[in-house]
Amino acid sequence: MRRPRKRSFSELVQENKQALLKDEEALQKLEEKLEQKHLQKAE
């Protein structure tokens, strides 16, 4: 039994990015969260 190869941070980011691009609903939620953060900081 071999140990699974650890992924680098950039590989994980790339995988998550691809998953989000396929999942429009999750992407929409993320955008809304970011928008709320920016609005709170602007006040």
C-alpha positions in Angstrom: 0.0 0.0 0.0 1.4 3.3 -1.1 0.6 6.6 0.7 -1.5 8.9 -1.5 0.5 11.7 -3.0 -0.2 15.0 -1.2 -1.4 17.8 -3.5 0.2 21.1 -3.5 -1.8 24.2 -2.5 -2.0 25.4 -6.0 -3.4 22.1 -7.2 -6.1 22.2 -4.5 -7.0 25.8 -5.5 -7.3 24.7 -9.1 -9.5 21.8 -8.3 -11.8 23.9 -6.1 -11.9 26.6 -8.8 -13.0 24.0 -11.4 -15.6 22.5 -9.1 -17.1 26.0 -8.4 -17.2 26.9 -12.0 -19.3 23.8 -12.6 -21.6 24.6 -9.7 -23.4 27.8 -10.5 -25.4 27.9 -7.3 -22.3 27.7 -5.0 -20.6 30.3 -7.2 -23.6 32.6 -6.7 -23.6 32.2 -2.9 -19.9 33.0 -2.8 -20.4 36.2 -4.9 -23.2 37.3 -2.5 -21.0 36.7 0.6 -18.2 38.8 -1.0 -20.6 41.5 -1.9 -21.9 41.7 1.7 -18.4 41.9 3.0 -17.6 44.8 0.7 -20.8 46.6 1.6 -20.0 46.3 5.4 -16.5 47.6 4.9 -17.8 50.6 2.9 -20.1 51.7 5.7 
